[in-house]
């Protein structure tokens, strides 16, 4: 079975941080097509409104999904639901309930307030859940929630800046999952240069990996990546 390789196209990163960050539906469609051409099997994105503000509102989310689907037919799309976009859990659920076009998957950070209710709602609408585990405590909360049997996979996402710290954190998160007997597919990534160390450890352990401008702006050698596709090509080379 081929290694799962995901592309995280934008996140909350700004154009000032990297000029190739895609925001508009057209930009997301082009970036997704290039990432898939480079080897990505799933694309993950955050939607932005016409003013350039990250949003969970129905129309901007639908426009982003349509643009990517038009150029990447059949490729699963994962949409963000982060509390960083809408911190109030009640309002976040209201916005998600208003979606007129559904993603194939969502990332759902398990340490956030109201996340179980959000997952239950989306599962009821047939949307897959990628359970985001940023901390060991997130993994513990996920085990306690009982959601695991209905999720598509877990995302092991340590955000430590130091590569050694990030690798150790990924191991600690994974330990909780395995100790609970959860056999879901795992996809691992980190942040910045540390993401490559997390990716490498994950591959050794037989897990999937994620990369893209949401996760890092640099290639494994520390040089600035020109775009998402370059990051995906570098990750694909690690899986060869």
Secondary structure, DSSP 8 states (H G I E B T S, - for coil): ----EEEE--TT--TTT-TT---SHHHHHHHHHHHHHHT-SEEEE--B-TTS-B---HHHHHHHHHHHHHHSTT-EEEEE--TTT---HHHHHHHHHT-SS--SEEEEETTSTTHHHHHHHHHHTT-EEEEEE-SHHHHHHHHHHT-GGG-SEEEE----SSHHHHHHHHHHHHHHHHHTT---EEEE--STTHHHHHHHHHHHTT-EEEESTTT-SB-TTS-B-SSHHHHHHHHHHHH-
